[in-house]
Amino acid sequence: MAITISVFERALDEGRGLARDMRVRWALEEVGQFYEVRLVPWEKFKAEAHLARNPFGQIPTYEEGELTLFESGAIVLHIAERFPGLLPQDADARARAIMWMFAALSTMEPPIMDRDVVEYFEAGKSWQGERFAMVDARIRDRLAQLSARMGASDWLDGAFSAADIIMVHVLRRLEGSELLEEYPNLVAYIARAAARPAYQRAFAAQLALWEKAQ
């Protein structure tokens, strides 16, 4: 059955591959599955047709036959369970990979997203400097913990998995902030993932949408 994902018609990240459909595109490229794209313009996000796919009016969504999913983590997990290649066969290793997916979404991503809120929505506020310091301290704690756990490992837990897709995409939001540069093994981890052909194909697909909109 054909797979269709809903994405921003024109993302605001200037082609940096930060929109969450990047995770879904990357996962589908890793497992070699063709997909079609439904472009959703800003003015259609709260339209009835899109809310039927995602009640929160967000992207991405995933449709395959009668199945419709929203939330990028759930979609990537579904892809990993539906097609071979992104989850280990060993039951314990599989459980750990899923654990790391939740860690990326629940432990690493929230403070990183808080930083975007401070930067873009609290600009000019008298408390912005203090908020930056507080949020950056939380992020550094998490990065230090992740860096220590990874050590010299190539991936989060053995072979590359769906967990690395989520974690790398979460960490990429910090590029340019100088926070990542304090942890060379995490910088190398992102570079290693970005060198994967599947990542490059997914990134090129997102970038093409941005360039087309210019």
N, C-alpha and C positions, 0 to 999 in steps of 0.2 A: 504494500500500500504506500502511496505517496506520502511523504512527510512535508508539512508546511510549517514554517516558523514565522511569527509576526515580529517585525522589527521597526525601529524608528525609520521613518522616511528620510529624516535628516537629523542625525545625532548632533549633540552640542560639543563633542569632544575633539572636533577638528581632525577626525580620522585617526585618533590615537588607539582605537580598538578597546575602549573602556566600557562601552555599553554592554549590558549583561547578555545580549544575544551572542556576543563573542564567545562566551563559554559554551553555548549550545552549538554554534557553528564549529568550534574547535573539536568538541566531542564527536560530532557527526563526521567530520573529516578524519578523525583518528580511526573510526570504525568503518570508514569507506562507504558511507550512506549518502546518496544524493538527496537533496532537499530543495524545496521551493520556498520562496520568500514572499510574504505579504507585507507591503510597505504601509505603515500607519502614520499619517500626518498628525501633527499636534492637535488640530481641531477635531480629530476623530477619536481621540483617546477616551472620551466620555460618551461616545455614541453607543447606542444600544447594541450594535453588531459586535463592537470590540468588548464591551462589558460582558457579553455572553461568553466570550472566551476567557476574559480575566476580569472578575468583579471589581478589582481595584484599579482598573484602567491603566495597566502598566505593560511593559514588554520584558522578556519575550513570552510568547505562547508557542505551544507545540501541538500540532494536530496530525493524527495518523488514524485513518479510518474513523471509527466512532469515538476515539479517545482524544480529549483535549486537556492539556496540562498548562499550568502557569507556575511561576517560581523557578528561576534558573537552576537552583540546586536540585529540586525535584526532577526537573527535565533531564539534567545531566545524569542523575542517578538512574532514571528510567532508561536512557540510552545505554548506559553501562550494563544494565541488567538485561536489556533487550538484545544487544549485539555483543559478540565476544571482543575482548581486547582491552577493556578499561577496568576490569575488576579481576583480581586473582581467582584461580580455581580453588585454592586451599581455603577452607572455611574461616580459619582464624585470620589469615591475611586479608581475606575479603572483608571481614568485620572491622579490621583495623583501617582499611582504606575508606570504608563508609564513615568510621569515626573521624578520620582526618577531614573528610568533606564537611562534617558538622563543625569541626574545629575551625575550619576556614571561614564558614558562614556565621558561626555564633560567637567565636572568640576573637578571631583576627579582624573580621570585616567591620564590626560596629564602631570601634574607635577610629578606624581609618575613614569611614564615612562621616564620622563626627568632624573630622578635620576639614572635609569639604564644606560642611555646614558652616563652620567658623570662617572659612576663607571666603565663601561666596554669599552667604546669607547674613553674616554678622560683620561684614566689611563696614568700617567707619564707626562701629560701636565702641564706646569707651572701654569696654571690657575685653575687646578682641585679643589684645596682647596676652592678657592673663589666661584667657580660654585656650589660646594656641599653646601656651606653655603647659597647661594642664593636660590637654589632649595629646600633645607630643610626648609627654612623660609616660602616659598610658601606652601609647604606641611603641615607644622604645622598650618598655617592659615586655610587651608581647613579642617584639622582634628579637629581643635578647633571648627569650625563652625558646622561640622557634629555632633561632640560630644555634643555640647550645644543643638542642635535641637533634638537629640535622647533622651537625658536625661536618664531616667530609663526604657525607652521602650524596649521591646524585639526586635521589628522589625521596619523598617523605617516608616511604616504608617499602624497601625493596625495589621492585620494578615500577616504572611509570604507570600511573593509574588515573582514574577520574578525579581523585583527590588532588593530584598535582594540577589538573586543569583549573579547579576552583581556587586553590591556594595561590597559584601564580597570577591568576587574573586579579585576585584581591590585592596582592602585593604590588602589582603594576600601578595601581592608583597612587602609590607613593613616589613614583619616578619623578625626579626633578625637585623633590622636597629636601634632599640631602639626608634624610633619615635612613634610607636604605644603604647608603654608602658606608655607614658605620658597621655594616655586617657583610663583609666580602663574600661569604659563602651563600648568602641570600641573593646577592647580585649575580653571582655565577649560576645559581639555581634558575633564576628568571631567564638569563641568557641561554642556558641549556634548553629550556623549554621553548623559547622563542625561535631556536634554530630548527625545531622539528618541522618537517614539511607540512604536516597537518595544521600546525599553528600558522605558518606562513600563508597557507591557502585561505584560512579563515580570516586572518588579518587583511589580506588583499581584498577579500569580498566586502568587508566592512569599509575599508578605505575607498573602494570604488564607489560606494554610495555617497560618501562625503564629497568626493571629487566631482561626481555627477551633479551634485546640488549646487556647486559653485558657479 
